[in-house]
Amino acid sequence: MFSSVRPIAKLFTSWSIFLQGGDNAISTLELAADEVKNGIELSYDIPRTVVRMLIEYRERIAPKVIGHRPTRLFVNADGTPKSASTIAWSIAAYAKRRAGIELTPHQFRHLSAKVTLDAVPGGFELVRQFLGHKVEKTAARFYAGINSRRAARHHQRLIEEALAATIPPGKRRKRSS
């Protein structure tokens, strides 16, 4: 694994959450190579607020339900680990209930790629690294379909920013829609 710090919780066999000490510390979710389809270890920073909620669940809430602190993060009422399919179903149900959308955990990957490429048109290497693809062509093949539109939108934003920076505030005209 990536970190020498002991994990605070296991998600599955080889998925660990690591909490670093300190107010500005970076916590991580780490996936071992044997848990990833293409055999590449992955590590992601996770927001400290999420880590606090997960720790509260593990330290305070789960023990009230199962009678002890679980060794895994997602457990059934009897303390046994929840299956990956049960967790996937829970995530999809939560997205439906909270946001009104049907989104599987795998579709979160596609959404992440779209958000990244909207912000950084042509950023296929960034998407490749984030999603853990071995080859950049994989990301480009799946997500290049509307990249010319992304690039045009990005270009338009650059032009608007450049114009806004050169025109004095009192001289700016409103753009008609």
Phi, psi and omega in degrees: 000175188276326192251148175271353179281141180291136180292147177278336181199152172259139175268303176235198182306312186234027174253127182229148173251128179245130178250119178272147181286157176101155183295323182258020183291155178253123177265154184225154168250124183239134180244125180289154182303324182288351178260357183249137186308319184262008174076020179255129175294140179233148178219132182231137171287141177235145183299139181301325179297323178293317179299317179301318179294319180295319178295317179300318178300311185291320186273329188243313187282306182302317179300330177292330182273314186257354176091355178201165178286125183287155175273344176247158181284315183254110182230157174281172181300334179272003178092352178284149181296140174288150179283159178301323181291325177293318179294318178300316178299318180297319179296313180296319179295321179295316178299320179294314182292315186276324185245351180073021180239151175262113185214117178278163177304322179294325178292338173300326177298314180295320178297318178299318178296317180297313180299316180297313183288332174295322180280327182228079180305134181083005183278050183292328178294321176298314178296318180302312181293317182297316182274350177080026175287144178286326187238136180298328181301332179298310179297316181297318182297319183280329192241005183278350186311318182244023185295330179294325176292319177300314181298320179294318177297317179297316178299316179300317177299319179297318179296314180299319178294319179296317179295318180297327181284337184260340181265126178302145184308322182287344184260358184286139175257146175286138177280134177278146182277000000 
